[in-house]
């Protein structure tokens, strides 16, 4: 216990500058069991340490531990939590819960046997917290830490403090909102850098190694998270990697599952499973006509999850169309439901039809345009960068 308390204190004292994440303010921290899911390198550990500094600056009643520690190969979480609570502990933070094999049973035991203890834990996005563990359904509050929005990135780079907006607010008041922002900064001066290396917070460490670090996290997700959680034999890893590379070099595209199966040398059913695994790992987005994200049905279109992935995996596919549509899907899809539209690129929340492109887009009365390379829009024409202000 003393070792973990010392490590906890050292982590809090040795912190580097961090970026304020909006999720910190939107989580109901009164819940007894809170999960933070997110891709590798998205900043989950930093997020938790920021929460501790803000909420428990001098308290010994909170403890952060990383389940990478070999100590938990012989000690049950429930036993450790019980000892911690008896020593006066109130909040136990468990980083990387997927590293612990019996995590769901032990978490349920903690909730049942130690009701006075709050547990916050992080996990890979691949881990199905409630779906595969009915005992935790309705008990665990599940929250997703996405990469930085363009707003969060812009605030950090310029020292600003711009607010976020709902999608309806952006659509109805985009001219007023854009004018307010442009009066303080020139967002387009930062937009291209964000598309290339602004989604993950480690751009602050050394931009020159950003792509290398991102590639490392992509490979770790493919080599560890996806196979371990989905019980895929490692001999099939090369097929999964090949599929991701095909997607990256061709997006946005309508997948032909038969051709993909031939290219990857596997079955159609396996390709569909692989697409599901890549989506759950937050490596791709799949767009469906019904908006229900039916993982059994073939998607109408496939995109990479964010624009930084394009530069890392397929730098030859960084054309304007790909970057613009991927950005729109990534930023809008986090807060809204997206589906294919019969008359545009995307239908948002079942009522807004959007085409996504450059400054020359000419929207009609019932179609909106998300236009790149404009600072301020007019009518149904909205600056693309402004959709980075939804969180």
Order of alpha helices (4+ residues) and beta strands (2+ residues): alpha-alpha-beta-alpha-beta-alpha-beta-alpha-beta-beta-alpha-alpha-alpha-alpha-alpha-alpha-alpha-alpha-beta-beta-alpha-alpha-beta-beta-beta-beta-beta
